[in-house]
């Protein structure tokens, strides 16, 4: 049965959040498959199925597999999980595919840190905090410089703005959680 890609990504995100570790390599898929067998009674899911879902992005899987993953995150079945997760991820909640695979893109890390700090920081402080929390890793393994923060602000105006007079990077209001939803 083919499922909507956005529904699968939503469930994968919930699974990754509960699992708390990346699910990308063959070994990680094997460990996750073993974990599912421990959490969901009397069922198993193969490493190959996990790989098809996480590594290859297949959407044509059995409903039984999707039900097992839904049970892993605490729902009765796939459809009730999707309904609840869609409600939970209302417009105020930020979602990115990179969050579901355990690796943050730079703009994801920026959103996380800005959300923790009243949505505004200097580029230097933002870079320092991302480095301190180890939220983003450059390909060259070097610490994130503030200049890269400014470059990302420039290419992601939907999310960020920069005031050069005050030297402040801000998360745009459309991507901020309303006060009643802040942790």
Secondary structure, 3 states (H helix, E strand, C coil): CECCHHHHHHHHHHHHHHHCCCCCCHHHHHHHHHHHHHHCCCCCCCHHHHHHHHCCCCCECCHHHHHHHHHHCCCCCHHHHHHHHHHHCCCCCCCCHHHHCCCCCHHHHHHHHHHHCCCEECHHHHHHHHHHHCCCCCCCCCCCCHHHHHHHHHHCCCCEEEECCCCEEEECHHHCCCHHHCC
